[in-house]
Amino acid sequence: MLMDYLREVEAKRVQDPLVANMKKPATWVPGPVIVGAGPSGLATAACLKERGVPSLILERTNCIGSLWKHKTYDRLCLHLPKQFCELPLMPFPKDFPTYPKKQQFLDYLYSYTERFDLRPVLNQTVTSAEFDQSLRCWRVKSLGLKGQETEYLSRWLIVATGENAEEFVPQFEGMSDFGGPILHTSSYKKGDMFCGKRVLVIGCGNSGMEVSLDLCNFNASPSLAVRDSVHVLPQEMLGRSTFALSMWLLKWLPIGLVDRFLLLMSYFILGDTASYGLNRPKVGPLQLKMMSGKTPVLDVGTLAKIKSGHIKVFREIKRIRRHAVEFADGKSENFDAIILATGYKSNVPSWLKEGDMFSEEDGFPNGWKGKNGLYSVGFTKRGLLGASMDARSIAQDIGQLRPFRC
């Protein structure tokens, strides 16, 4: 029974010198502690609540969905159709477009939070989470805005901070000498401030390609620095979204054949991307996604601007000089600004004190479930669809435990 468990833990707590001597006692959480109030954390809390399991959501910022609200550009839309991005138990409104806009998605998150009466504790930055073998529960410490520390104890810990918690900012030789603005896409909103400017966008993923297109629409002169090979696919094929078509074909055909079909259709629709400086990987787009998590670019109009010469494509960067960049092939070009579309990384290693369960390279290698009541949601490199699947699995796993059947 849940109360018997709590009494047992309380008795152990009194005997624990570390806890007993604390000036402020730890806060006992009868359900899981969820770190992160983005889509992954909200989805998990809602699924748990449906099964009668309470939870506590800790969020380091002052709002839910902070990555979407504060660190995305204005023109952003969901790259996949809405049916593949909705959270569990609540579909998108029927009047939403196939690819909801940024504000529409945020409105959806607000409505989701209200519908399930989710109440994240905001402005609480988790600084450490460690499993206590003597108490058989997790010690989670957080700091508030004024530096006050709170410790929570729970039998379960759910990591929902996602793979995109911190900006990844690569270092190039001569960056400090550039003399113009260098900013990450997390700080980019729209291209009006770059009107008439020569802008180098470093990175050719979905963000880099879309930011380049946005710059064109504001009469800037963007260029793309492409280090790696990349699969560029049309957003739609045969009147259906490329992603939806791929998922349907995978029900009937092996992944290798589906990849060959996608590449053939892309060639007919987009042409030979290699002739424009965008070389394709040797591995097909779906196989590459499965092997490395690298997502293909779904073109929303950028390739047409590359073909027309409005967006130039350069190779890997060798060094940066004052208002200029030298590339690996020996070319050099002058620029007024640089935008880093270099993605994000997880911040989990900085606070989760269980090194064998998480690594920066592999994340949670065992998927959504670890040891000692540790779970993760949104780390399987499958976007919002994967996060929803993880949330359901976690809720089912915790909900079937005996303490919540009393």
CORHUTA-V165066 format. One line per field, one symbol per residue. psi: psi as a letter, one per 40 degrees, with the letter a starting at -180 (. if undefined). burial: I if it has 16 or more other C-alpha atoms within 10 Angstrom, else O. A space follows every 10 residues. Layout:
psi=???
burial=???
//
This chain:
psi=iddddddddd ddddehdddd ehdhiihhhd aihhhhfadd dddddddddd eehiihhhhd aeiifddddd fiidehihdi ideeeiiieh iiideiidgi iddddddddd dddddefhgi hifhhhdihh hhddefihhh hihadeehhh hihieihhhf eiefdihhhi hihedeedei hhiiddehdi edeeheihhh hhhfaddddd ddddddeffi giihhhdiih hhiidihfei idddddddde ddiidddddd dddddddddd ahddeeegii idiidddddd deehhihhhe eddddddeed hihiaihdih ahfihhidee iiiiidihhh feaiiiedde dhfgdeehid debgdebeha iffhiihfee feaddddddd ddddddddde iddee.
burial=OOOOOIOOIO OOIOOOOOOO OOOOOIOOII IIIIIIIIII IIIIIIIIIO OOIIIIIIII IOIIIIIIOO IIIIOIIOII IIOIIIIIOO OIOOOOOIII IIOIIIOIIO OIIOOIOIII IIIIIIIIII IOOOIIIIII IIIOOOOOOI IIIIIIIIII IIIOIIIOOO OOOOIOOIOO OIOIIIOIII IOOIOOIIII IIIIIIIIII IIIIIIOIII IIIIIIOOOI IIIIIIIOOO IIIIIIOOII OOOOIOOIIO OIIOIIOOOI OOIOOOIIII OOOIIIOIOO OOOIIIIIII OIIOOIOOOI IIIIIIIIII IOIIIIIOOO OIOOIIIIII IIIIIIIIOO IIOOOOIIOO OOIIOOOIII OOIIIIIIII IIIIIIIIII IIIIIOOIIO OOIIOO
//
